[in-house]
Amino acid sequence: MRKTKGNITRGLCLRRLAVQINSLPSSQVHQAQLIAFKAIKSLIKSRPTFLSVLHLLPSLNLFSSFSNHKLFMWSALAKPLDPIKANDLEGIFLSLKKTEAWDFAMNQIVSYRWNHVGRLKEYRSLIDKICDRNCEQIFFFHHYDALNYFPKTWLLTLEEIANQGWLVVVSSSTLSSDTENKLEARNILVSRRVNLGMCLGAYRDFSLLVLEKEEILKNCKRFVLANDSTLPIKGPSEFLKCLNDIAFRLDTQKPTLIGMTDSVERSLYHLQSYFLAVNASLLQEKVWKEFWNSFSLFTDKDDLINQGEIGLTQAMIKYNIQIISQYSLIDIFLQNLGVGTELETFNISRLIEVNLTLFAWETLLKAGSPLIKKQVLLKFPERAGSVIPLSQIFPWVSDNDNNLKNDLKALLCSRFSAK
């Protein structure tokens, strides 16, 4: 727990450093804050031993007395909790701009075109294929994996979704040609996209693609945005049961947004973005298009969550859009499924600390959720007294479920690979 808090604090301090750099009069570079943050992260990752040694040395004031701005920059990265004098900040910025990490981050960000058309490869072909299918139900699935692995459990689940009459579109920047062939053989469309803005960026770009084509918009009655941060632990059939129930709830004239789960983390109510479903009425609403048009992808993960995941629900609430959580906080707490006991394990006593997908995953599965977060299985938050969830999923895994077992083995390698 102490280690986790320390990592969060250091991360916030490094982010603050990027913000300070952005405020300098000399930082007249577009998106300087994001470029600085990406460059800083890259530098820290590239020299862990060197930074560890610097961290043991005296305070930054010792290095500030020297004219070696580069050494002072590295010392600032090694000691993010130490305050930085205003007159030293300029030297850090100048040194940071001379690094390969800065050049790489700038090229990566500035070279991306500013609209979804530029980030989507074979954009026109994708639109034509969607129009040709003339489907009333669209299931969009965002994928990313450092080693290009695509979970077999999701492959089979998406195949069944397609068999039920949904147009399934998989978006990724890291698909192997073999996986792409397997998807296309199952009547699933593939959208190659520059990986910017994580899943929320992919949601934005695909939503705007659909909204700009009247032919697609006119036919679409149900629209789902999902990502691969979860695994369908109970298999395709259980996921389809849940999806069919959500589709039924979307059949209303009232503009409606449905999420699998909700949360009040960060003190604002929101649907969690790993699964979102929209009906035809909401797709036609001005607020839906305005939200995605105004949503910027050129920021860090923390702001993407604030402005994207939380911002979406808050924008819909403001315009009186019906918000539904399939497995809501209120329902979970009132169903007497043992959520209180599960949360006690993590010493969680406030509603704003509750993330059902992480700290009440067993209760969610009991309530009927077909999904489990990969983070729960592979990189569970460090909490004193908690048990490694991998040792507890046996009741939800059948003896012959080799697909899930193989997925977990492959994802373990991917999650802990030397990227």
C-alpha positions in Angstrom: 0.0 0.0 0.0 2.8 2.4 0.9 4.6 1.6 -2.3 1.5 2.2 -4.3 1.0 5.6 -2.7 4.6 6.5 -3.3 4.3 5.7 -7.0 1.2 7.8 -7.3 2.8 10.7 -5.5 5.9 10.5 -7.7 3.8 10.2 -10.8 1.8 13.3 -9.9 5.0 15.3 -9.2 6.4 14.3 -12.6 3.2 15.4 -14.2 3.4 18.7 -12.3 6.9 19.2 -13.8 5.5 18.7 -17.3 2.9 21.4 -16.5 5.5 23.8 -15.2 7.6 23.3 -18.3 4.5 24.0 -20.4 4.1 27.4 -18.6 7.6 28.6 -19.5 7.6 31.5 -21.9 10.2 29.7 -24.0 8.1 26.5 -24.4 6.4 27.8 -27.5 5.9 24.2 -28.8 2.4 23.0 -29.5 1.4 20.4 -26.9 4.6 21.0 -24.9 3.0 19.6 -21.8 2.2 16.3 -23.3 5.5 16.1 -25.2 7.4 16.8 -21.9 5.4 14.2 -20.0 6.0 11.5 -22.6 9.7 12.4 -22.8 10.1 12.3 -19.0 8.4 8.9 -18.8 10.6 7.6 -21.5 13.8 8.9 -19.9 12.8 7.4 -16.5 12.2 4.0 -18.1 15.5 4.1 -20.0 17.8 4.7 -17.1 16.4 3.1 -13.9 19.8 2.2 -12.3 21.3 5.6 -13.0 18.2 7.3 -11.4 18.4 5.0 -8.4 22.0 6.1 -7.8 21.1 9.8 -8.2 18.2 9.4 -5.8 20.6 8.4 -3.0 22.7 11.6 -3.5 22.0 14.9 -1.6 19.2 17.3 -2.6 18.8 19.0 -5.9 20.4 22.2 -4.5 23.8 20.6 -4.8 23.5 20.1 -8.5 21.8 23.5 -9.1 25.1 25.2 -8.1 26.8 23.6 -11.2 26.2 24.8 -14.8 25.5 21.2 -16.0 21.9 21.5 -16.9 21.7 17.9 -18.2 22.9 16.5 -14.8 20.4 18.7 -13.0 17.6 17.4 -15.3 18.4 13.8 -14.5 18.6 14.7 -10.8 15.1 16.3 -10.9 13.7 13.1 -12.5 15.4 11.0 -9.8 14.0 13.2 -7.0 10.5 14.3 -8.2 9.4 15.1 -4.7 12.1 17.8 -4.2 11.0 21.4 -5.1 12.5 23.0 -8.2 13.4 26.7 -8.2 11.9 28.7 -11.0 15.3 29.8 -12.4 16.3 26.1 -12.6 13.2 25.1 -14.6 14.5 26.7 -17.8 17.7 24.7 -17.7 15.7 21.4 -17.2 13.5 22.3 -20.2 16.5 23.1 -22.5 18.2 19.8 -21.5 14.9 17.9 -22.0 14.5 19.3 -25.5 18.0 18.1 -26.5 17.1 14.4 -25.7 16.1 11.8 -28.2 13.1 11.1 -26.0 11.8 14.6 -26.6 12.3 14.3 -30.4 10.5 10.9 -30.4 7.6 12.2 -28.3 7.2 15.3 -30.5 7.3 13.4 -33.7 4.8 10.9 -32.3 2.3 13.6 -31.3 2.8 16.4 -33.8 2.9 14.1 -36.8 -0.6 12.7 -36.0 -3.3 14.4 -38.0 -5.8 16.2 -36.0 -8.9 14.3 -37.0 -10.2 10.7 -37.0 -9.7 10.5 -40.8 -6.0 10.9 -40.4 -5.7 8.3 -37.6 -7.8 5.6 -39.3 -6.0 3.6 -42.0 -8.1 2.8 -45.1 -10.8 5.1 -43.8 -12.9 5.2 -47.0 -12.8 1.4 -47.4 -14.0 0.9 -43.8 -16.9 3.3 -44.3 -17.9 1.5 -47.5 -17.8 -1.9 -45.8 -20.0 -0.7 -42.9 -22.5 0.8 -45.4 -22.6 -2.4 -47.4 -23.5 -4.5 -44.3 -26.5 -2.2 -43.6 -26.6 -3.4 -40.0 -28.9 -2.2 -37.2 -26.5 -3.2 -34.5 -22.8 -2.2 -34.4 -20.4 -3.6 -31.8 -17.1 -1.7 -31.7 -14.1 -3.4 -29.9 -10.9 -1.6 -29.2 -7.7 -3.8 -28.8 -4.2 -3.1 -27.8 -1.4 -5.5 -26.7 2.3 -4.9 -26.4 3.1 -8.3 -28.0 0.1 -8.1 -30.5 -1.7 -10.9 -28.6 -5.5 -11.1 -29.3 -7.3 -13.2 -26.6 -8.9 -16.4 -28.0 -11.8 -15.9 -25.5 -12.6 -12.6 -27.1 -12.1 -13.9 -30.6 -14.8 -16.6 -30.0 -17.1 -14.2 -28.2 -16.9 -11.6 -31.0 -17.6 -14.4 -33.5 -20.8 -15.3 -31.6 -21.8 -11.6 -31.5 -21.4 -11.4 -35.2 -23.4 -14.6 -35.6 -26.3 -12.9 -33.8 -26.5 -10.2 -36.4 -24.2 -7.6 -35.0 -21.7 -5.8 -37.2 -18.5 -6.3 -35.3 -15.6 -3.9 -35.9 -12.2 -4.5 -34.2 -9.9 -1.5 -33.9 -6.2 -2.0 -33.2 -2.7 -0.8 -33.9 -1.1 -4.0 -32.9 -2.9 -6.9 -34.8 -0.8 -9.6 -36.4 -1.7 -10.6 -39.9 -2.7 -14.0 -38.6 -5.2 -12.5 -36.2 -6.5 -10.1 -38.8 -7.1 -13.1 -41.1 -8.9 -15.0 -38.3 -11.2 -12.0 -37.6 -12.1 -11.5 -41.2 -12.8 -15.2 -41.6 -15.4 -14.7 -38.9 -17.1 -11.9 -40.8 -15.5 -9.3 -38.5 -14.3 -5.9 -39.9 -10.8 -4.7 -38.9 -10.0 -1.1 -38.5 -6.3 -0.2 -38.3 -5.7 3.0 -36.3 -2.9 5.0 -34.8 -2.9 4.3 -31.1 -3.7 7.7 -29.6 -5.9 8.4 -26.6 -6.2 4.8 -25.5 -9.7 3.2 -25.8 -11.4 6.5 -25.4 -9.5 7.9 -28.4 -10.6 4.9 -30.4 -14.2 5.4 -29.2 -14.1 9.0 -30.3 -12.7 8.4 -33.8 -15.1 5.6 -34.6 -18.1 7.4 -33.2 -17.3 10.4 -35.4 -16.9 8.1 -38.4 -20.4 6.7 -37.8 -21.9 10.1 -37.2 -20.6 11.7 -40.4 -22.3 9.1 -42.6 -26.1 9.6 -42.7 -26.6 6.1 -44.2 -25.0 4.4 -41.2 -26.6 6.6 -38.7 -30.1 6.1 -40.2 -29.9 2.3 -39.9 -28.1 2.0 -36.6 -30.4 1.2 -33.7 -27.9 -0.1 -31.1 -24.3 1.0 -30.8 -21.7 -0.6 -28.4 -18.3 0.6 -27.5 -16.1 -1.9 -25.7 -12.4 -2.6 -25.1 -10.1 -5.5 -24.2 -9.4 -4.4 -20.6 -11.6 -7.3 -19.6 -11.9 -11.0 -20.4 -15.3 -12.8 -21.0 -14.5 -15.3 -18.2 -17.9 -17.1 -18.4 -17.7 -17.8 -22.1 -19.5 -16.4 -25.2 -23.0 -17.7 -24.2 -23.1 -15.8 -20.9 -21.8 -12.6 -22.6 -24.5 -12.9 -25.2 -27.2 -13.2 -22.6 -26.0 -10.0 -21.0 -25.7 -8.3 -24.4 -29.2 -9.3 -25.4 -30.6 -7.9 -22.1 -28.8 -4.6 -22.7 -30.0 -4.5 -26.3 -33.6 -4.9 -25.0 -33.1 -2.0 -22.6 -31.9 0.1 -25.5 -35.2 -0.3 -27.3 -36.7 2.9 -26.1 -37.5 6.2 -27.7 -35.8 8.0 -24.8 -32.1 8.8 -25.5 -30.2 6.2 -23.4 -26.6 5.4 -22.5 -25.9 2.1 -20.7 -22.7 0.9 -19.0 -21.9 -2.4 -17.5 -20.9 -0.8 -14.2 -21.0 2.6 -12.6 -18.8 4.5 -10.1 -18.4 7.6 -8.1 -14.7 7.6 -7.9 -13.1 11.0 -8.2 -16.4 12.2 -6.6 -18.3 12.3 -9.9 -20.9 9.8 -11.0 -20.0 8.0 -14.2 -20.4 4.8 -16.2 -17.1 2.9 -16.6 -15.9 3.1 -20.1 -14.9 -0.6 -20.7 -18.4 -1.2 -22.0 -20.9 1.5 -23.2 -24.1 1.0 -25.2 -26.1 3.7 -27.0 -29.5 3.6 -28.6 -30.6 5.2 -31.9 -32.2 8.2 -30.1 -29.0 9.1 -28.4 -27.0 8.7 -31.6 -29.2 11.4 -33.1 -28.8 13.8 -30.2 -26.7 16.8 -30.8 -24.9 16.4 -27.4 -23.5 13.0 -28.4 -21.7 14.4 -31.4 -20.7 17.6 -29.6 -19.1 15.7 -26.8 -16.9 13.6 -29.1 -16.0 16.6 -31.3 -14.8 18.5 -28.2 -13.0 15.6 -26.6 -9.2 16.1 -26.9 -6.9 13.1 -27.2 -3.7 15.1 -26.7 -3.4 14.8 -23.0 -2.3 12.2 -20.4 -4.1 9.2 -19.1 -5.4 11.0 -16.0 -7.1 13.7 -18.0 -8.4 11.2 -20.6 -10.3 9.6 -17.7 -11.5 12.9 -16.3 -12.6 14.4 -19.6 -13.6 11.2 -21.4 -14.9 8.5 -19.1 -16.3 10.8 -16.4 -16.9 13.7 -18.8 -19.1 11.6 -21.1 -21.6 10.6 -18.3 -21.6 14.1 -16.8 -22.4 15.6 -20.2 -25.2 13.2 -20.8 -26.7 13.9 -17.3 -26.6 17.6 -18.0 -28.8 17.1 -21.0 -31.2 14.7 -19.3 -30.0 11.6 -21.1 -31.2 8.4 -19.5 -28.2 6.7 -17.8 -28.4 3.0 -16.9 -25.8 0.7 -15.2 -26.4 -2.9 -15.9 -24.8 -3.9 -12.6 -25.1 -0.6 -10.6 -23.6 0.3 -7.3 -27.0 0.6 -5.7 -28.2 -2.8 -7.0 -25.0 -4.6 -5.9 -25.1 -3.1 -2.4 -28.8 -3.9 -1.9 -28.7 -7.5 -3.3 -26.9 -8.9 -0.2 -24.2 -10.7 -2.3 -21.4 -10.1 0.2 -20.0 -7.0 -1.3 -19.4 -5.4 2.2 -17.2 -8.3 3.2 -15.3 -8.2 0.0 -14.6 -4.4 0.3 -13.6 -4.9 4.0 -10.6 -6.9 2.7 -9.3 -3.7 1.1 -10.2 -1.5 4.0 -12.7 0.4 1.8 -15.3 2.3 3.8 -16.3 5.2 1.5 -18.4 4.9 -1.6 -16.1 7.2 -3.6 -13.3 4.6 -3.1 -15.4 1.7 -4.5 -14.4 0.3 -7.9 -16.6 -2.8 -8.3 -14.5 -4.2 -11.2 -11.4 -4.2 -9.0 -12.4 -4.5 -5.4 -15.7 -6.4 -5.7 -15.1 -8.5 -8.8 -16.4 -11.7 -7.1 -19.6 -10.0 -6.2 -20.0 -8.7 -9.8 -19.6 -12.2 -11.1 -22.2 -13.5 -8.7 -24.5 -10.7 -9.8 -24.3 -12.0 -13.4 -21.5 -9.9 -15.0 -19.8 -11.9 -17.7 -16.6 -10.0 -17.6 -13.6 -9.7 -15.3 -10.9 -7.0 -15.6 -7.5 -8.2 -16.8 -5.9 -6.0 -14.1 -7.6 -8.1 -11.4 -6.0 -11.3 -12.8 -2.6 -9.9 -13.8 -1.7 -6.8 -11.9 -4.0 -6.5 -8.9 -3.7 -3.3 -6.8 -1.4 -3.8 -3.7 -3.6 -3.9 -0.6 -2.6 -5.4 2.7 -4.6 -8.6 3.5 -5.8 -9.1 -0.1 -5.5 -12.5 -1.8 -4.2 -12.9 -5.4 -7.4 -13.3 -7.4 -5.9 -15.8 -9.8 -6.1 -18.3 -6.9 -9.9 -17.5 -6.5 -11.3 -17.8 -10.0 -11.7 -21.6 -10.0 -15.5 -21.5 -9.5 -15.9 -19.4 -12.7 -13.5 -21.5 -14.9 -14.5 -24.8 -16.3 -12.0 -27.7 -16.4 -11.9 -27.7 -20.2 -11.6 -23.9 -20.6 -8.2 -24.1 -22.2 -8.8 -20.8 -24.1 -9.0 -18.8 -20.9 -5.9 -20.5 -19.5 -3.9 -20.0 -22.6 -5.1 -16.4 -22.7 -3.9 -15.8 -19.2 -0.5 -17.3 -19.9 0.0 -15.2 -23.0 -1.3 -12.0 -21.3 1.0 -12.6 -18.4 4.0 -12.6 -20.7 2.7 -9.5 -22.5 1.9 -7.5 -19.3 5.3 -8.2 -17.9 7.4 -8.0 -21.0 10.4 -5.7 -21.6 8.6 -3.3 -23.9 
